[in-house]
Amino acid sequence: MQSVEGIRNPSEASFSIVALIILVISVATKIFLYFFNISKSKEHNSQVYKAAALDCISDAVSTSVVLFSFIMQTITGFHLDGYCGLLVSLFIIYNGFKSFADTSKRIMGEEPDEDAINRLKTYILSYNEGVIEKCVDVQIMDYGYERFGALVNVVPKQGRTDEEVLDDITGLRSGIFREFGYIATIQPMVPVDKQTESNMRRELEQYLDKLPYSVKMVEETTFNRSGSRIQIILYAEVPFEEGKFEKEIVSEIEKFAEGKSIELVVKLGIVSHLHKDRHLPPHR
């Protein structure tokens, strides 16, 4: 409101060398503090430092605008303080909303990027001279307030005893926490033999082909031993237009395991194109 009033009824500002020097020092200090806090926010992945940096740059811009309007009024006699004050207000409001959005993401949690998942995979596969042969279904959960968890299925190298695998998993869990700060849940998996996998993959594909949906099994699908049962982690895709039937599709797929010694986990993805060139019956 003061900025609008300043536009309507501009007032004269008196020139002062002391005030000019103080404003310049203030701007320089705020810019230094901005870069300092930005550096710390990247180093510690901290929203507190980031919010402090935004506050500093807002102050620097505000003071710079005051300095600019002060100089321009002294040189030209044109009153810019009201207009500049309005622009500064909009800038501060924008930064306030941006800071609120960033903080909300940290509180609610964010989806990790692919780089974070790839770094975790690389660490697991290189752990203890490569005692882990394969990572399956690596997930990183962000619980907010910089609390992270990791869920990983791993395939140990063949020839290792159950005791050795347990030691590997225990050490790997501790290593992940030290390296990334993730509290990890790691499930060792024992793949079925090639013939069993081939037979079950073919049987599952035939079952999916009979469904009244365009479901495609992805290559990453795994078949593992789980005691006396076989665990199938099925990665499948359906076209975008069928995405709204996701729960129904998953329910139909899960019927494949009924009456069998199979534990079936379905991970369904939605894609933007069809995978099968066949007519879909109007079942909906």
SULTA-V357912 format. One record per pair of residues at least 4 apart in sequence whose ideal C-beta (glycine too) atoms are under 6 Angstrom apart, sorted by the first residue. I is the first residue (numbers start at 0). J is the second residue. D is the distance in Angstrom with one decimal. If there is no record, write none. Layout:
i	j	d
I	J	D
I	J	D
//
This chain:
i	j	d
2	81	5.2
2	84	3.4
2	85	4.2
5	80	5.3
5	81	3.0
5	84	6.0
6	81	3.5
9	78	3.3
12	69	6.0
12	72	5.5
14	73	4.9
22	62	5.8
22	66	4.5
25	62	5.1
26	59	5.4
26	62	5.0
26	63	5.3
29	55	4.9
29	58	4.7
29	59	3.7
30	59	5.2
32	55	4.4
33	52	5.2
33	55	4.1
33	56	4.6
36	48	4.7
36	51	4.5
36	52	3.6
37	52	4.7
39	48	4.2
40	45	5.2
40	48	3.7
40	49	4.1
46	101	6.0
46	102	5.5
46	105	4.8
50	98	5.1
53	94	4.9
53	98	5.2
57	91	5.2
57	94	5.3
60	90	5.8
61	87	4.8
64	83	4.2
64	87	5.1
68	79	4.0
68	80	4.5
68	83	4.6
71	75	5.6
71	79	5.3
72	78	5.9
79	83	5.2
80	84	5.9
103	107	5.9
104	109	5.1
106	143	4.7
107	143	5.6
108	141	3.9
108	142	5.5
108	143	4.5
109	141	5.1
111	115	4.4
111	139	4.1
113	117	6.0
115	139	5.8
116	137	5.4
119	137	6.0
120	134	4.9
120	137	5.6
123	131	5.4
123	134	5.4
124	131	5.8
126	171	5.3
130	156	5.7
130	167	4.9
131	153	4.9
132	154	4.8
132	156	4.7
133	154	4.0
134	153	5.8
135	152	4.2
135	221	5.4
136	152	4.9
137	151	5.1
138	150	4.4
139	149	5.3
140	148	4.4
141	147	5.8
142	146	4.4
147	181	4.7
148	182	5.0
149	181	4.1
149	183	4.2
150	184	5.1
151	185	5.1
152	186	4.9
152	188	5.3
153	187	5.8
154	188	5.2
155	159	5.3
155	164	4.8
155	187	5.5
159	163	4.4
159	164	5.3
164	187	5.4
167	171	6.0
168	185	5.0
172	183	5.0
172	185	5.8
174	178	5.9
175	179	5.7
175	181	5.3
175	183	4.5
188	223	4.3
189	223	5.8
189	224	4.3
190	223	5.6
191	195	4.2
191	196	5.1
191	222	4.8
191	224	5.8
196	200	5.9
196	222	4.5
199	222	5.5
204	216	5.7
206	255	5.1
207	214	4.7
210	214	5.7
210	251	5.6
211	280	5.4
211	282	4.7
212	237	6.0
212	241	5.6
212	248	5.3
213	238	5.4
213	273	5.4
213	274	6.0
213	275	4.9
214	235	5.3
214	237	5.6
215	236	5.0
215	274	4.0
216	220	5.5
216	235	5.4
217	234	4.0
219	234	4.6
220	233	5.2
220	234	5.1
221	232	4.8
222	231	5.6
223	230	4.7
225	230	4.1
225	262	5.9
228	260	4.8
228	262	5.4
229	261	5.3
230	262	4.5
231	263	5.0
232	264	4.8
233	265	5.1
234	266	5.2
235	267	5.4
236	268	4.8
236	270	4.9
237	241	4.6
238	273	4.7
239	269	5.7
239	271	5.1
242	269	4.1
244	248	5.5
245	267	5.9
249	265	5.0
249	267	5.8
252	265	5.1
253	263	5.8
256	261	4.2
256	263	4.0
//
